[in-house]
C-alpha cells in the first residue's frame, strides 16, 4: 500500500481493527508511517479472531463481546487521558 497523507490533526488516536477481512488491517503499516512522520501519539489494537463491526451487538454473527468490551474500555481510557 502507498503511504497515506500525514494527518492534519495532532490529536491522540487509538485504532481498533478486526482480523477479518484482512483488508481492514492491510493499511495499518502505511497509517502508522504517516502518524509517525506527523509526530502523532497513537496506539493500534488488532483484535484476533474478530470480524468487521465486532462491536455491533445487533449482529450475532459478528458480535464479539470480549473484544468489544476491551475496545470500549480502551476508548474510554483514551477519553479520560486526553479530555480530562
C-alpha positions as a Markdown table, in Angstrom:
| # | Residue | x | y | z |
|---|---|---|---|---|
| 1 | Unk | 0.0 | 0.0 | 0.0 |
| 2 | Unk | 1.1 | 3.5 | -0.6 |
| 3 | Unk | 1.8 | 5.9 | 2.3 |
| 4 | Unk | -1.1 | 7.9 | 3.4 |
| 5 | Unk | -1.0 | 11.7 | 3.6 |
| 6 | Unk | 0.0 | 13.0 | 7.0 |
| 7 | Unk | -2.9 | 13.8 | 9.3 |
| 8 | Unk | -3.8 | 17.4 | 9.8 |
| 9 | Unk | -4.8 | 16.9 | 13.5 |
| 10 | Unk | -2.3 | 16.1 | 16.2 |
| 11 | Unk | -5.0 | 14.5 | 18.4 |
| 12 | Unk | -4.1 | 11.2 | 20.0 |
| 13 | Unk | -5.6 | 8.2 | 18.4 |
| 14 | Unk | -6.4 | 4.7 | 19.3 |
| 15 | Unk | -7.3 | 2.3 | 16.5 |
| 16 | Unk | -9.3 | -0.9 | 16.9 |
| 17 | Unk | -9.1 | -3.3 | 14.0 |
| 18 | Unk | -10.6 | -6.8 | 13.3 |
| 19 | Unk | -8.7 | -9.6 | 11.6 |
| 20 | Unk | -11.5 | -10.5 | 9.1 |
| 21 | Unk | -11.5 | -9.3 | 6.4 |
| 22 | Unk | -7.7 | -8.8 | 6.1 |
| 23 | Unk | -8.3 | -5.6 | 4.0 |
| 24 | Unk | -9.2 | -3.9 | 7.3 |
| 25 | Unk | -5.6 | -4.2 | 8.6 |
| 26 | Unk | -3.8 | -4.0 | 5.3 |
| 27 | Unk | -3.4 | -0.2 | 5.6 |
| 28 | Unk | -2.1 | -0.4 | 9.1 |
| 29 | Unk | 1.6 | -0.1 | 8.1 |
| 30 | Unk | 1.0 | 2.9 | 5.9 |
| 31 | Unk | -1.2 | 4.5 | 8.5 |
| 32 | Unk | 1.5 | 4.0 | 11.2 |
| 33 | Unk | 4.1 | 5.5 | 8.9 |
| 34 | Unk | 2.0 | 8.6 | 8.3 |
| 35 | Unk | 1.3 | 9.1 | 12.0 |
| 36 | Unk | 5.0 | 8.6 | 12.9 |
| 37 | Unk | 6.1 | 11.2 | 10.4 |
| 38 | Unk | 3.5 | 13.6 | 11.7 |
| 39 | Unk | 4.5 | 13.1 | 15.3 |
| 40 | Unk | 1.1 | 11.9 | 16.4 |
| 41 | Unk | 0.7 | 9.8 | 19.5 |
| 42 | Unk | -1.3 | 6.7 | 18.7 |
| 43 | Unk | -2.0 | 3.1 | 19.6 |
| 44 | Unk | -3.1 | 0.3 | 17.3 |
| 45 | Unk | -5.0 | -2.7 | 18.6 |
| 46 | Unk | -5.8 | -5.7 | 16.4 |
| 47 | Unk | -8.4 | -8.0 | 17.9 |
| 48 | Unk | -7.6 | -11.5 | 16.8 |
| 49 | Unk | -10.5 | -13.7 | 15.6 |
| 50 | Unk | -12.9 | -10.8 | 15.1 |
| 51 | Unk | -14.9 | -9.6 | 12.1 |
| 52 | Unk | -15.6 | -6.1 | 10.8 |
| 53 | Unk | -18.2 | -4.5 | 13.2 |
| 54 | Unk | -17.3 | -6.9 | 16.0 |
| 55 | Unk | -18.8 | -4.4 | 18.5 |
| 56 | Unk | -22.2 | -4.4 | 16.8 |
| 57 | Unk | -24.3 | -6.3 | 19.3 |
| 58 | Unk | -27.3 | -6.4 | 16.9 |
| 59 | Unk | -25.4 | -8.9 | 14.7 |
| 60 | Unk | -24.9 | -12.2 | 16.4 |
| 61 | Unk | -22.7 | -13.4 | 13.5 |
| 62 | Unk | -20.2 | -10.6 | 14.1 |
| 63 | Unk | -20.5 | -9.6 | 17.7 |
| 64 | Unk | -17.6 | -10.5 | 19.9 |
| 65 | Unk | -18.4 | -9.4 | 23.5 |
| 66 | Unk | -14.9 | -9.8 | 24.9 |
| 67 | Unk | -13.2 | -7.9 | 22.1 |
| 68 | Unk | -16.0 | -5.2 | 22.2 |
| 69 | Unk | -15.7 | -4.7 | 25.9 |
| 70 | Unk | -11.9 | -4.4 | 25.7 |
| 71 | Unk | -12.1 | -2.0 | 22.8 |
| 72 | Unk | -14.6 | 0.1 | 24.6 |
| 73 | Unk | -12.6 | 0.2 | 27.8 |
| 74 | Unk | -9.5 | 1.3 | 25.8 |
| 75 | Unk | -11.6 | 4.0 | 24.1 |
| 76 | Unk | -12.9 | 5.3 | 27.5 |
| 77 | Unk | -9.3 | 5.3 | 28.8 |
| 78 | Unk | -8.2 | 7.4 | 25.9 |
| 79 | Unk | -11.0 | 9.9 | 26.6 |
| 80 | Unk | -10.0 | 10.1 | 30.2 |
| 81 | Unk | -6.3 | 10.6 | 29.3 |
| 82 | Unk | -6.9 | 13.3 | 26.7 |
| 83 | Unk | -10.1 | 15.1 | 27.6 |
| 84 | Unk | -9.6 | 15.3 | 31.4 |
